[in-house]
Amino acid sequence: MHTFGSRLRALRVARGLTQRQLAEKSGAHHVTICRWEHFDSYPQAATTASAEKLAVALETSAAWLMFGEGASPLQESA
């Protein structure tokens, strides 16, 4: 998992959430979640709060979600 989008999708699926459910939990729009996953765009620096909300909803750190830094929460899920 080398990109933000691939980490986001893998963790969302591992947590058993749909894009809409993750959107509801994080406050992001479901279309935005889709774009982040498929087009590998990501929350801009000005919206760091979005990344933090996603991380909380997915029970991980923003550093792992955004940059792949630290221990993968997917190893814990396996």
N, CA, C, O and CB atoms as a CASP TS submission, in Angstrom:
PFRMAT TS
TARGET T0000
AUTHOR 0000-0000-0000
METHOD Language model
MODEL 1
PARENT N/A
ATOM      1  N   MET     1       0.839  -1.178   0.000  1.00  0.00           N
ATOM      2  CA  MET     1       0.000   0.000   0.000  1.00  0.00           C
ATOM      3  C   MET     1       0.886   1.243   0.000  1.00  0.00           C
ATOM      4  O   MET     1       1.381   1.691   1.034  1.00  0.00           O
ATOM      5  CB  MET     1      -0.956  -0.003   1.216  1.00  0.00           C
ATOM      6  N   HIS     2       1.058   1.765  -1.176  1.00  0.00           N
ATOM      7  CA  HIS     2       2.007   2.848  -1.329  1.00  0.00           C
ATOM      8  C   HIS     2       1.362   4.217  -1.422  1.00  0.00           C
ATOM      9  O   HIS     2       2.053   5.230  -1.319  1.00  0.00           O
ATOM     10  CB  HIS     2       2.831   2.615  -2.529  1.00  0.00           C
ATOM     11  N   THR     3       0.061   4.269  -1.612  1.00  0.00           N
ATOM     12  CA  THR     3      -0.586   5.558  -1.784  1.00  0.00           C
ATOM     13  C   THR     3      -1.643   5.775  -0.711  1.00  0.00           C
ATOM     14  O   THR     3      -2.135   4.835  -0.088  1.00  0.00           O
ATOM     15  CB  THR     3      -1.209   5.664  -3.173  1.00  0.00           C
ATOM     16  N   PHE     4      -1.972   7.034  -0.521  1.00  0.00           N
ATOM     17  CA  PHE     4      -3.043   7.387   0.398  1.00  0.00           C
ATOM     18  C   PHE     4      -4.325   6.647   0.018  1.00  0.00           C
ATOM     19  O   PHE     4      -4.979   6.056   0.878  1.00  0.00           O
ATOM     20  CB  PHE     4      -3.277   8.913   0.400  1.00  0.00           C
ATOM     21  N   GLY     5      -4.686   6.677  -1.268  1.00  0.00           N
ATOM     22  CA  GLY     5      -5.923   6.045  -1.726  1.00  0.00           C
ATOM     23  C   GLY     5      -5.961   4.553  -1.446  1.00  0.00           C
ATOM     24  O   GLY     5      -6.993   4.024  -1.033  1.00  0.00           O
ATOM     25  N   SER     6      -4.848   3.873  -1.666  1.00  0.00           N
ATOM     26  CA  SER     6      -4.825   2.422  -1.424  1.00  0.00           C
ATOM     27  C   SER     6      -4.902   2.113   0.069  1.00  0.00           C
ATOM     28  O   SER     6      -5.547   1.144   0.469  1.00  0.00           O
ATOM     29  CB  SER     6      -3.552   1.795  -2.024  1.00  0.00           C
ATOM     30  N   ARG     7      -4.249   2.928   0.892  1.00  0.00           N
ATOM     31  CA  ARG     7      -4.339   2.721   2.351  1.00  0.00           C
ATOM     32  C   ARG     7      -5.759   2.994   2.834  1.00  0.00           C
ATOM     33  O   ARG     7      -6.303   2.244   3.644  1.00  0.00           O
ATOM     34  CB  ARG     7      -3.331   3.638   3.104  1.00  0.00           C
ATOM     35  N   LEU     8      -6.352   4.069   2.332  1.00  0.00           N
ATOM     36  CA  LEU     8      -7.711   4.429   2.732  1.00  0.00           C
ATOM     37  C   LEU     8      -8.687   3.314   2.385  1.00  0.00           C
ATOM     38  O   LEU     8      -9.479   2.898   3.230  1.00  0.00           O
ATOM     39  CB  LEU     8      -8.144   5.740   2.059  1.00  0.00           C
ATOM     40  N   ARG     9      -8.637   2.831   1.159  1.00  0.00           N
ATOM     41  CA  ARG     9      -9.566   1.791   0.722  1.00  0.00           C
ATOM     42  C   ARG     9      -9.345   0.493   1.497  1.00  0.00           C
ATOM     43  O   ARG     9     -10.306  -0.119   1.962  1.00  0.00           O
ATOM     44  CB  ARG     9      -9.413   1.538  -0.782  1.00  0.00           C
ATOM     45  N   ALA    10      -8.106   0.075   1.639  1.00  0.00           N
ATOM     46  CA  ALA    10      -7.821  -1.183   2.329  1.00  0.00           C
ATOM     47  C   ALA    10      -8.309  -1.149   3.772  1.00  0.00           C
ATOM     48  O   ALA    10      -8.888  -2.121   4.258  1.00  0.00           O
ATOM     49  CB  ALA    10      -6.324  -1.480   2.294  1.00  0.00           C
ATOM     50  N   LEU    11      -8.079  -0.045   4.451  1.00  0.00           N
ATOM     51  CA  LEU    11      -8.498   0.046   5.847  1.00  0.00           C
ATOM     52  C   LEU    11     -10.010   0.169   5.963  1.00  0.00           C
ATOM     53  O   LEU    11     -10.614  -0.402   6.871  1.00  0.00           O
ATOM     54  CB  LEU    11      -7.824   1.232   6.527  1.00  0.00           C
ATOM     55  N   ARG    12     -10.625   0.915   5.045  1.00  0.00           N
ATOM     56  CA  ARG    12     -12.091   1.023   5.053  1.00  0.00           C
ATOM     57  C   ARG    12     -12.718  -0.358   4.880  1.00  0.00           C
ATOM     58  O   ARG    12     -13.640  -0.717   5.612  1.00  0.00           O
ATOM     59  CB  ARG    12     -12.581   1.982   3.932  1.00  0.00           C
ATOM     60  N   VAL    13     -12.224  -1.129   3.922  1.00  0.00           N
ATOM     61  CA  VAL    13     -12.744  -2.474   3.671  1.00  0.00           C
ATOM     62  C   VAL    13     -12.478  -3.380   4.870  1.00  0.00           C
ATOM     63  O   VAL    13     -13.353  -4.148   5.271  1.00  0.00           O
ATOM     64  CB  VAL    13     -12.111  -3.073   2.397  1.00  0.00           C
ATOM     65  N   ALA    14     -11.283  -3.298   5.444  1.00  0.00           N
ATOM     66  CA  ALA    14     -10.943  -4.114   6.619  1.00  0.00           C
ATOM     67  C   ALA    14     -11.852  -3.800   7.803  1.00  0.00           C
ATOM     68  O   ALA    14     -12.141  -4.677   8.617  1.00  0.00           O
ATOM     69  CB  ALA    14      -9.481  -3.890   7.016  1.00  0.00           C
ATOM     70  N   ARG    15     -12.298  -2.556   7.898  1.00  0.00           N
ATOM     71  CA  ARG    15     -13.196  -2.158   8.992  1.00  0.00           C
ATOM     72  C   ARG    15     -14.655  -2.458   8.656  1.00  0.00           C
ATOM     73  O   ARG    15     -15.539  -2.238   9.485  1.00  0.00           O
ATOM     74  CB  ARG    15     -13.030  -0.663   9.298  1.00  0.00           C
ATOM     75  N   GLY    16     -14.915  -2.964   7.437  1.00  0.00           N
ATOM     76  CA  GLY    16     -16.276  -3.336   7.056  1.00  0.00           C
ATOM     77  C   GLY    16     -17.174  -2.150   6.777  1.00  0.00           C
ATOM     78  O   GLY    16     -18.384  -2.225   6.988  1.00  0.00           O
ATOM     79  N   LEU    17     -16.600  -1.057   6.307  1.00  0.00           N
ATOM     80  CA  LEU    17     -17.376   0.152   6.050  1.00  0.00           C
ATOM     81  C   LEU    17     -17.542   0.401   4.556  1.00  0.00           C
ATOM     82  O   LEU    17     -16.635   0.141   3.765  1.00  0.00           O
ATOM     83  CB  LEU    17     -16.710   1.355   6.708  1.00  0.00           C
ATOM     84  N   THR    18     -18.712   0.909   4.183  1.00  0.00           N
ATOM     85  CA  THR    18     -18.901   1.374   2.820  1.00  0.00           C
ATOM     86  C   THR    18     -18.351   2.800   2.739  1.00  0.00           C
ATOM     87  O   THR    18     -18.046   3.419   3.758  1.00  0.00           O
ATOM     88  CB  THR    18     -20.415   1.313   2.396  1.00  0.00           C
ATOM     89  N   GLN    19     -18.232   3.305   1.519  1.00  0.00           N
ATOM     90  CA  GLN    19     -17.789   4.688   1.375  1.00  0.00           C
ATOM     91  C   GLN    19     -18.772   5.639   2.046  1.00  0.00           C
ATOM     92  O   GLN    19     -18.363   6.613   2.678  1.00  0.00           O
ATOM     93  CB  GLN    19     -17.626   5.050  -0.108  1.00  0.00           C
ATOM     94  N   ARG    20     -20.053   5.364   1.913  1.00  0.00           N
ATOM     95  CA  ARG    20     -21.066   6.219   2.554  1.00  0.00           C
ATOM     96  C   ARG    20     -20.953   6.175   4.083  1.00  0.00           C
ATOM     97  O   ARG    20     -21.055   7.209   4.743  1.00  0.00           O
ATOM     98  CB  ARG    20     -22.482   5.784   2.122  1.00  0.00           C
ATOM     99  N   GLN    21     -20.746   4.990   4.637  1.00  0.00           N
ATOM    100  CA  GLN    21     -20.615   4.874   6.089  1.00  0.00           C
ATOM    101  C   GLN    21     -19.389   5.626   6.579  1.00  0.00           C
ATOM    102  O   GLN    21     -19.451   6.321   7.594  1.00  0.00           O
ATOM    103  CB  GLN    21     -20.534   3.403   6.509  1.00  0.00           C
ATOM    104  N   LEU    22     -18.279   5.494   5.870  1.00  0.00           N
ATOM    105  CA  LEU    22     -17.078   6.225   6.261  1.00  0.00           C
ATOM    106  C   LEU    22     -17.307   7.726   6.134  1.00  0.00           C
ATOM    107  O   LEU    22     -16.843   8.500   6.971  1.00  0.00           O
ATOM    108  CB  LEU    22     -15.875   5.792   5.403  1.00  0.00           C
ATOM    109  N   ALA    23     -18.013   8.134   5.102  1.00  0.00           N
ATOM    110  CA  ALA    23     -18.322   9.553   4.927  1.00  0.00           C
ATOM    111  C   ALA    23     -19.132  10.077   6.114  1.00  0.00           C
ATOM    112  O   ALA    23     -18.857  11.161   6.630  1.00  0.00           O
ATOM    113  CB  ALA    23     -19.095   9.780   3.611  1.00  0.00           C
ATOM    114  N   GLU    24     -20.120   9.312   6.538  1.00  0.00           N
ATOM    115  CA  GLU    24     -20.937   9.722   7.689  1.00  0.00           C
ATOM    116  C   GLU    24     -20.101   9.820   8.961  1.00  0.00           C
ATOM    117  O   GLU    24     -20.271  10.751   9.747  1.00  0.00           O
ATOM    118  CB  GLU    24     -22.092   8.735   7.901  1.00  0.00           C
ATOM    119  N   LYS    25     -19.199   8.862   9.165  1.00  0.00           N
ATOM    120  CA  LYS    25     -18.376   8.845  10.379  1.00  0.00           C
ATOM    121  C   LYS    25     -17.323   9.950  10.387  1.00  0.00           C
ATOM    122  O   LYS    25     -16.936  10.437  11.449  1.00  0.00           O
ATOM    123  CB  LYS    25     -17.695   7.496  10.525  1.00  0.00           C
ATOM    124  N   SER    26     -16.863  10.342   9.201  1.00  0.00           N
ATOM    125  CA  SER    26     -15.747  11.288   9.130  1.00  0.00           C
ATOM    126  C   SER    26     -16.160  12.708   8.779  1.00  0.00           C
ATOM    127  O   SER    26     -15.375  13.644   8.934  1.00  0.00           O
ATOM    128  CB  SER    26     -14.755  10.812   8.127  1.00  0.00           C
ATOM    129  N   GLY    27     -17.389  12.871   8.308  1.00  0.00           N
ATOM    130  CA  GLY    27     -17.840  14.199   7.919  1.00  0.00           C
ATOM    131  C   GLY    27     -17.454  14.583   6.494  1.00  0.00           C
ATOM    132  O   GLY    27     -17.728  15.699   6.053  1.00  0.00           O
ATOM    133  N   ALA    28     -16.822  13.665   5.779  1.00  0.00           N
ATOM    134  CA  ALA    28     -16.485  13.920   4.376  1.00  0.00           C
ATOM    135  C   ALA    28     -17.666  13.470   3.515  1.00  0.00           C
ATOM    136  O   ALA    28     -18.493  12.675   3.963  1.00  0.00           O
ATOM    137  CB  ALA    28     -15.160  13.174   3.958  1.00  0.00           C
ATOM    138  N   HIS    29     -17.746  13.964   2.305  1.00  0.00           N
ATOM    139  CA  HIS    29     -18.792  13.536   1.381  1.00  0.00           C
ATOM    140  C   HIS    29     -18.385  12.203   0.761  1.00  0.00           C
ATOM    141  O   HIS    29     -17.201  11.971   0.519  1.00  0.00           O
ATOM    142  CB  HIS    29     -19.044  14.611   0.277  1.00  0.00           C
ATOM    143  N   HIS    30     -19.352  11.330   0.504  1.00  0.00           N
ATOM    144  CA  HIS    30     -19.013  10.004  -0.044  1.00  0.00           C
ATOM    145  C   HIS    30     -18.337  10.100  -1.416  1.00  0.00           C
ATOM    146  O   HIS    30     -17.523   9.242  -1.759  1.00  0.00           O
ATOM    147  CB  HIS    30     -20.276   9.144  -0.154  1.00  0.00           C
ATOM    148  N   VAL    31     -18.657  11.115  -2.192  1.00  0.00           N
ATOM    149  CA  VAL    31     -17.995  11.304  -3.488  1.00  0.00           C
ATOM    150  C   VAL    31     -16.527  11.649  -3.268  1.00  0.00           C
ATOM    151  O   VAL    31     -15.665  11.226  -4.039  1.00  0.00           O
ATOM    152  CB  VAL    31     -18.697  12.419  -4.315  1.00  0.00           C
ATOM    153  N   THR    32     -16.245  12.406  -2.234  1.00  0.00           N
ATOM    154  CA  THR    32     -14.867  12.749  -1.899  1.00  0.00           C
ATOM    155  C   THR    32     -14.094  11.502  -1.516  1.00  0.00           C
ATOM    156  O   THR    32     -12.953  11.322  -1.942  1.00  0.00           O
ATOM    157  CB  THR    32     -14.823  13.775  -0.761  1.00  0.00           C
ATOM    158  N   ILE    33     -14.705  10.636  -0.711  1.00  0.00           N
ATOM    159  CA  ILE    33     -14.065   9.366  -0.332  1.00  0.00           C
ATOM    160  C   ILE    33     -13.739   8.581  -1.597  1.00  0.00           C
ATOM    161  O   ILE    33     -12.634   8.057  -1.735  1.00  0.00           O
ATOM    162  CB  ILE    33     -14.988   8.526   0.618  1.00  0.00           C
ATOM    163  N   CYS    34     -14.688   8.497  -2.514  1.00  0.00           N
ATOM    164  CA  CYS    34     -14.485   7.779  -3.772  1.00  0.00           C
ATOM    165  C   CYS    34     -13.318   8.373  -4.556  1.00  0.00           C
ATOM    166  O   CYS    34     -12.473   7.635  -5.062  1.00  0.00           O
ATOM    167  CB  CYS    34     -15.764   7.813  -4.622  1.00  0.00           C
ATOM    168  N   ARG    35     -13.267   9.674  -4.656  1.00  0.00           N
ATOM    169  CA  ARG    35     -12.173  10.329  -5.387  1.00  0.00           C
ATOM    170  C   ARG    35     -10.833  10.053  -4.723  1.00  0.00           C
ATOM    171  O   ARG    35      -9.845   9.780  -5.405  1.00  0.00           O
ATOM    172  CB  ARG    35     -12.413  11.846  -5.472  1.00  0.00           C
ATOM    173  N   TRP    36     -10.794  10.120  -3.410  1.00  0.00           N
ATOM    174  CA  TRP    36      -9.543   9.849  -2.710  1.00  0.00           C
ATOM    175  C   TRP    36      -9.076   8.425  -2.983  1.00  0.00           C
ATOM    176  O   TRP    36      -7.885   8.185  -3.184  1.00  0.00           O
ATOM    177  CB  TRP    36      -9.709  10.076  -1.199  1.00  0.00           C
ATOM    178  N   GLU    37     -10.003   7.493  -2.991  1.00  0.00           N
ATOM    179  CA  GLU    37      -9.630   6.096  -3.205  1.00  0.00           C
ATOM    180  C   GLU    37      -9.228   5.793  -4.647  1.00  0.00           C
ATOM    181  O   GLU    37      -8.240   5.096  -4.880  1.00  0.00           O
ATOM    182  CB  GLU    37     -10.772   5.203  -2.809  1.00  0.00           C
ATOM    183  N   HIS    38      -9.973   6.301  -5.597  1.00  0.00           N
ATOM    184  CA  HIS    38      -9.774   5.912  -6.989  1.00  0.00           C
ATOM    185  C   HIS    38      -8.855   6.816  -7.792  1.00  0.00           C
ATOM    186  O   HIS    38      -8.196   6.358  -8.725  1.00  0.00           O
ATOM    187  CB  HIS    38     -11.074   5.856  -7.659  1.00  0.00           C
ATOM    188  N   PHE    39      -8.805   8.070  -7.448  1.00  0.00           N
ATOM    189  CA  PHE    39      -7.986   8.997  -8.220  1.00  0.00           C
ATOM    190  C   PHE    39      -6.755   9.421  -7.457  1.00  0.00           C
ATOM    191  O   PHE    39      -5.973  10.255  -7.913  1.00  0.00           O
ATOM    192  CB  PHE    39      -8.790  10.213  -8.610  1.00  0.00           C
ATOM    193  N   ASP    40      -6.595   8.834  -6.289  1.00  0.00           N
ATOM    194  CA  ASP    40      -5.447   9.097  -5.435  1.00  0.00           C
ATOM    195  C   ASP    40      -5.223  10.576  -5.178  1.00  0.00           C
ATOM    196  O   ASP    40      -4.085  11.034  -5.073  1.00  0.00           O
ATOM    197  CB  ASP    40      -4.220   8.507  -6.043  1.00  0.00           C
ATOM    198  N   SER    41      -6.309  11.311  -5.078  1.00  0.00           N
ATOM    199  CA  SER    41      -6.179  12.661  -4.546  1.00  0.00           C
ATOM    200  C   SER    41      -6.188  12.493  -3.028  1.00  0.00           C
ATOM    201  O   SER    41      -6.393  11.385  -2.532  1.00  0.00           O
ATOM    202  CB  SER    41      -7.346  13.638  -5.059  1.00  0.00           C
ATOM    203  N   TYR    42      -5.978  13.535  -2.315  1.00  0.00           N
ATOM    204  CA  TYR    42      -5.928  13.412  -0.861  1.00  0.00           C
ATOM    205  C   TYR    42      -6.300  14.736  -0.221  1.00  0.00           C
ATOM    206  O   TYR    42      -6.299  15.770  -0.889  1.00  0.00           O
ATOM    207  CB  TYR    42      -4.530  12.961  -0.394  1.00  0.00           C
ATOM    208  N   PRO    43      -6.619  14.716   1.066  1.00  0.00           N
ATOM    209  CA  PRO    43      -6.972  15.969   1.742  1.00  0.00           C
ATOM    210  C   PRO    43      -5.821  16.959   1.642  1.00  0.00           C
ATOM    211  O   PRO    43      -4.669  16.621   1.914  1.00  0.00           O
ATOM    212  CB  PRO    43      -7.334  15.713   3.224  1.00  0.00           C
ATOM    213  N   GLN    44      -6.142  18.158   1.258  1.00  0.00           N
ATOM    214  CA  GLN    44      -5.129  19.210   1.146  1.00  0.00           C
ATOM    215  C   GLN    44      -4.667  19.635   2.543  1.00  0.00           C
ATOM    216  O   GLN    44      -5.334  19.362   3.541  1.00  0.00           O
ATOM    217  CB  GLN    44      -5.687  20.433   0.360  1.00  0.00           C
ATOM    218  N   ALA    45      -3.536  20.294   2.591  1.00  0.00           N
ATOM    219  CA  ALA    45      -2.979  20.741   3.870  1.00  0.00           C
ATOM    220  C   ALA    45      -3.986  21.593   4.641  1.00  0.00           C
ATOM    221  O   ALA    45      -4.042  21.545   5.870  1.00  0.00           O
ATOM    222  CB  ALA    45      -1.685  21.535   3.640  1.00  0.00           C
ATOM    223  N   ALA    46      -4.771  22.362   3.915  1.00  0.00           N
ATOM    224  CA  ALA    46      -5.758  23.229   4.563  1.00  0.00           C
ATOM    225  C   ALA    46      -6.871  22.416   5.217  1.00  0.00           C
ATOM    226  O   ALA    46      -7.589  22.919   6.081  1.00  0.00           O
ATOM    227  CB  ALA    46      -6.353  24.206   3.548  1.00  0.00           C
ATOM    228  N   THR    47      -7.012  21.173   4.807  1.00  0.00           N
ATOM    229  CA  THR    47      -8.070  20.338   5.377  1.00  0.00           C
ATOM    230  C   THR    47      -7.480  19.180   6.173  1.00  0.00           C
ATOM    231  O   THR    47      -7.983  18.058   6.116  1.00  0.00           O
ATOM    232  CB  THR    47      -8.986  19.802   4.270  1.00  0.00           C
ATOM    233  N   THR    48      -6.435  19.451   6.898  1.00  0.00           N
ATOM    234  CA  THR    48      -5.817  18.425   7.735  1.00  0.00           C
ATOM    235  C   THR    48      -6.833  17.839   8.713  1.00  0.00           C
ATOM    236  O   THR    48      -6.730  16.680   9.115  1.00  0.00           O
ATOM    237  CB  THR    48      -4.617  19.008   8.501  1.00  0.00           C
ATOM    238  N   ALA    49      -7.806  18.651   9.084  1.00  0.00           N
ATOM    239  CA  ALA    49      -8.857  18.151   9.975  1.00  0.00           C
ATOM    240  C   ALA    49      -9.588  16.983   9.322  1.00  0.00           C
ATOM    241  O   ALA    49     -10.021  16.063  10.016  1.00  0.00           O
ATOM    242  CB  ALA    49      -9.855  19.279  10.332  1.00  0.00           C
ATOM    243  N   SER    50      -9.732  17.007   8.004  1.00  0.00           N
ATOM    244  CA  SER    50     -10.378  15.889   7.299  1.00  0.00           C
ATOM    245  C   SER    50      -9.582  14.610   7.470  1.00  0.00           C
ATOM    246  O   SER    50     -10.151  13.547   7.724  1.00  0.00           O
ATOM    247  CB  SER    50     -10.539  16.208   5.805  1.00  0.00           C
ATOM    248  N   ALA    51      -8.282  14.707   7.333  1.00  0.00           N
ATOM    249  CA  ALA    51      -7.425  13.528   7.502  1.00  0.00           C
ATOM    250  C   ALA    51      -7.516  13.009   8.926  1.00  0.00           C
ATOM    251  O   ALA    51      -7.561  11.798   9.144  1.00  0.00           O
ATOM    252  CB  ALA    51      -5.962  13.860   7.150  1.00  0.00           C
ATOM    253  N   GLU    52      -7.544  13.898   9.879  1.00  0.00           N
ATOM    254  CA  GLU    52      -7.640  13.488  11.278  1.00  0.00           C
ATOM    255  C   GLU    52      -8.984  12.808  11.549  1.00  0.00           C
ATOM    256  O   GLU    52      -9.036  11.803  12.258  1.00  0.00           O
ATOM    257  CB  GLU    52      -7.458  14.703  12.209  1.00  0.00           C
ATOM    258  N   LYS    53     -10.065  13.347  10.992  1.00  0.00           N
ATOM    259  CA  LYS    53     -11.384  12.739  11.175  1.00  0.00           C
ATOM    260  C   LYS    53     -11.449  11.365  10.523  1.00  0.00           C
ATOM    261  O   LYS    53     -12.045  10.441  11.078  1.00  0.00           O
ATOM    262  CB  LYS    53     -12.476  13.644  10.599  1.00  0.00           C
ATOM    263  N   LEU    54     -10.838  11.224   9.345  1.00  0.00           N
ATOM    264  CA  LEU    54     -10.778   9.922   8.694  1.00  0.00           C
ATOM    265  C   LEU    54     -10.014   8.931   9.560  1.00  0.00           C
ATOM    266  O   LEU    54     -10.445   7.794   9.745  1.00  0.00           O
ATOM    267  CB  LEU    54     -10.124  10.038   7.312  1.00  0.00           C
ATOM    268  N   ALA    55      -8.886   9.368  10.084  1.00  0.00           N
ATOM    269  CA  ALA    55      -8.055   8.494  10.913  1.00  0.00           C
ATOM    270  C   ALA    55      -8.822   8.027  12.147  1.00  0.00           C
ATOM    271  O   ALA    55      -8.759   6.853  12.510  1.00  0.00           O
ATOM    272  CB  ALA    55      -6.765   9.217  11.334  1.00  0.00           C
ATOM    273  N   VAL    56      -9.530   8.924  12.779  1.00  0.00           N
ATOM    274  CA  VAL    56     -10.324   8.555  13.954  1.00  0.00           C
ATOM    275  C   VAL    56     -11.413   7.555  13.559  1.00  0.00           C
ATOM    276  O   VAL    56     -11.626   6.561  14.254  1.00  0.00           O
ATOM    277  CB  VAL    56     -10.956   9.814  14.605  1.00  0.00           C
ATOM    278  N   ALA    57     -12.096   7.816  12.451  1.00  0.00           N
ATOM    279  CA  ALA    57     -13.168   6.924  12.006  1.00  0.00           C
ATOM    280  C   ALA    57     -12.637   5.537  11.661  1.00  0.00           C
ATOM    281  O   ALA    57     -13.340   4.539  11.819  1.00  0.00           O
ATOM    282  CB  ALA    57     -13.884   7.520  10.798  1.00  0.00           C
ATOM    283  N   LEU    58     -11.387   5.480  11.185  1.00  0.00           N
ATOM    284  CA  LEU    58     -10.799   4.198  10.789  1.00  0.00           C
ATOM    285  C   LEU    58      -9.891   3.600  11.861  1.00  0.00           C
ATOM    286  O   LEU    58      -9.243   2.578  11.635  1.00  0.00           O
ATOM    287  CB  LEU    58     -10.017   4.370   9.512  1.00  0.00           C
ATOM    288  N   GLU    59      -9.849   4.241  13.024  1.00  0.00           N
ATOM    289  CA  GLU    59      -9.073   3.755  14.159  1.00  0.00           C
ATOM    290  C   GLU    59      -7.595   3.569  13.804  1.00  0.00           C
ATOM    291  O   GLU    59      -7.016   2.505  14.024  1.00  0.00           O
ATOM    292  CB  GLU    59      -9.655   2.442  14.662  1.00  0.00           C
ATOM    293  N   THR    60      -7.006   4.621  13.254  1.00  0.00           N
ATOM    294  CA  THR    60      -5.593   4.617  12.903  1.00  0.00           C
ATOM    295  C   THR    60      -5.030   6.007  13.139  1.00  0.00           C
ATOM    296  O   THR    60      -5.732   6.897  13.619  1.00  0.00           O
ATOM    297  CB  THR    60      -5.377   4.173  11.430  1.00  0.00           C
ATOM    298  N   SER    61      -3.778   6.186  12.804  1.00  0.00           N
ATOM    299  CA  SER    61      -3.179   7.522  12.935  1.00  0.00           C
ATOM    300  C   SER    61      -3.242   8.243  11.594  1.00  0.00           C
ATOM    301  O   SER    61      -3.221   7.611  10.538  1.00  0.00           O
ATOM    302  CB  SER    61      -1.706   7.427  13.435  1.00  0.00           C
ATOM    303  N   ALA    62      -3.318   9.551  11.643  1.00  0.00           N
ATOM    304  CA  ALA    62      -3.297  10.352  10.418  1.00  0.00           C
ATOM    305  C   ALA    62      -1.975  10.161   9.690  1.00  0.00           C
ATOM    306  O   ALA    62      -1.947  10.180   8.460  1.00  0.00           O
ATOM    307  CB  ALA    62      -3.525  11.844  10.734  1.00  0.00           C
ATOM    308  N   ALA    63      -0.873   9.978  10.424  1.00  0.00           N
ATOM    309  CA  ALA    63       0.442   9.781   9.806  1.00  0.00           C
ATOM    310  C   ALA    63       0.464   8.508   8.974  1.00  0.00           C
ATOM    311  O   ALA    63       1.025   8.502   7.879  1.00  0.00           O
ATOM    312  CB  ALA    63       1.539   9.728  10.876  1.00  0.00           C
ATOM    313  N   TRP    64      -0.136   7.430   9.472  1.00  0.00           N
ATOM    314  CA  TRP    64      -0.161   6.199   8.688  1.00  0.00           C
ATOM    315  C   TRP    64      -1.072   6.361   7.474  1.00  0.00           C
ATOM    316  O   TRP    64      -0.717   5.978   6.359  1.00  0.00           O
ATOM    317  CB  TRP    64      -0.628   5.014   9.556  1.00  0.00           C
ATOM    318  N   LEU    65      -2.235   6.927   7.704  1.00  0.00           N
ATOM    319  CA  LEU    65      -3.192   7.071   6.623  1.00  0.00           C
ATOM    320  C   LEU    65      -2.645   7.955   5.503  1.00  0.00           C
ATOM    321  O   LEU    65      -2.753   7.607   4.327  1.00  0.00           O
ATOM    322  CB  LEU    65      -4.492   7.644   7.154  1.00  0.00           C
ATOM    323  N   MET    66      -2.067   9.081   5.862  1.00  0.00           N
ATOM    324  CA  MET    66      -1.584  10.025   4.855  1.00  0.00           C
ATOM    325  C   MET    66      -0.256   9.602   4.233  1.00  0.00           C
ATOM    326  O   MET    66      -0.075   9.729   3.022  1.00  0.00           O
ATOM    327  CB  MET    66      -1.438  11.394   5.469  1.00  0.00           C
ATOM    328  N   PHE    67       0.667   9.106   5.042  1.00  0.00           N
ATOM    329  CA  PHE    67       2.035   8.902   4.566  1.00  0.00           C
ATOM    330  C   PHE    67       2.568   7.474   4.721  1.00  0.00           C
ATOM    331  O   PHE    67       3.679   7.182   4.280  1.00  0.00           O
ATOM    332  CB  PHE    67       2.938   9.829   5.287  1.00  0.00           C
ATOM    333  N   GLY    68       1.797   6.593   5.336  1.00  0.00           N
ATOM    334  CA  GLY    68       2.253   5.221   5.556  1.00  0.00           C
ATOM    335  C   GLY    68       3.299   5.116   6.648  1.00  0.00           C
ATOM    336  O   GLY    68       4.053   4.144   6.696  1.00  0.00           O
ATOM    337  N   GLU    69       3.352   6.109   7.525  1.00  0.00           N
ATOM    338  CA  GLU    69       4.352   6.120   8.602  1.00  0.00           C
ATOM    339  C   GLU    69       3.835   5.377   9.824  1.00  0.00           C
ATOM    340  O   GLU    69       2.679   5.540  10.214  1.00  0.00           O
ATOM    341  CB  GLU    69       4.725   7.565   8.984  1.00  0.00           C
ATOM    342  N   GLY    70       4.684   4.569  10.421  1.00  0.00           N
ATOM    343  CA  GLY    70       4.324   3.840  11.633  1.00  0.00           C
ATOM    344  C   GLY    70       3.791   2.457  11.304  1.00  0.00           C
ATOM    345  O   GLY    70       3.807   2.018  10.154  1.00  0.00           O
ATOM    346  N   ALA    71       3.323   1.789  12.335  1.00  0.00           N
ATOM    347  CA  ALA    71       2.817   0.422  12.192  1.00  0.00           C
ATOM    348  C   ALA    71       1.488   0.419  11.458  1.00  0.00           C
ATOM    349  O   ALA    71       0.630   1.268  11.698  1.00  0.00           O
ATOM    350  CB  ALA    71       2.664  -0.248  13.565  1.00  0.00           C
ATOM    351  N   SER    72       1.330  -0.534  10.571  1.00  0.00           N
ATOM    352  CA  SER    72       0.087  -0.660   9.817  1.00  0.00           C
ATOM    353  C   SER    72      -1.025  -1.199  10.713  1.00  0.00           C
ATOM    354  O   SER    72      -0.842  -2.221  11.374  1.00  0.00           O
ATOM    355  CB  SER    72       0.285  -1.577   8.597  1.00  0.00           C
ATOM    356  N   PRO    73      -2.164  -0.530  10.742  1.00  0.00           N
ATOM    357  CA  PRO    73      -3.283  -1.059  11.520  1.00  0.00           C
ATOM    358  C   PRO    73      -3.876  -2.307  10.868  1.00  0.00           C
ATOM    359  O   PRO    73      -4.641  -3.034  11.502  1.00  0.00           O
ATOM    360  CB  PRO    73      -4.365   0.011  11.684  1.00  0.00           C
ATOM    361  N   LEU    74      -3.529  -2.555   9.617  1.00  0.00           N
ATOM    362  CA  LEU    74      -4.042  -3.740   8.935  1.00  0.00           C
ATOM    363  C   LEU    74      -3.415  -5.008   9.489  1.00  0.00           C
ATOM    364  O   LEU    74      -4.039  -6.069   9.453  1.00  0.00           O
ATOM    365  CB  LEU    74      -3.786  -3.643   7.437  1.00  0.00           C
ATOM    366  N   GLN    75      -2.206  -4.921   9.996  1.00  0.00           N
ATOM    367  CA  GLN    75      -1.578  -6.075  10.618  1.00  0.00           C
ATOM    368  C   GLN    75      -2.310  -6.477  11.878  1.00  0.00           C
ATOM    369  O   GLN    75      -2.373  -7.656  12.229  1.00  0.00           O
ATOM    370  CB  GLN    75      -0.124  -5.788  10.929  1.00  0.00           C
ATOM    371  N   GLU    76      -2.868  -5.476  12.561  1.00  0.00           N
ATOM    372  CA  GLU    76      -3.635  -5.745  13.777  1.00  0.00           C
ATOM    373  C   GLU    76      -4.964  -6.389  13.438  1.00  0.00           C
ATOM    374  O   GLU    76      -5.484  -7.191  14.215  1.00  0.00           O
ATOM    375  CB  GLU    76      -3.862  -4.457  14.571  1.00  0.00           C
ATOM    376  N   SER    77      -5.531  -6.038  12.256  1.00  0.00           N
ATOM    377  CA  SER    77      -6.835  -6.545  11.853  1.00  0.00           C
ATOM    378  C   SER    77      -6.766  -7.988  11.372  1.00  0.00           C
ATOM    379  O   SER    77      -7.756  -8.718  11.429  1.00  0.00           O
ATOM    380  CB  SER    77      -7.415  -5.671  10.767  1.00  0.00           C
ATOM    381  N   ALA    78      -5.594  -8.392  10.900  1.00  0.00           N
ATOM    382  CA  ALA    78      -5.455  -9.717  10.295  1.00  0.00           C
ATOM    383  C   ALA    78      -5.562 -10.829  11.299  1.00  0.00           C
ATOM    384  O   ALA    78      -5.464 -12.001  10.935  1.00  0.00           O
ATOM    385  CB  ALA    78      -4.150  -9.825   9.581  1.00  0.00           C
TER
END
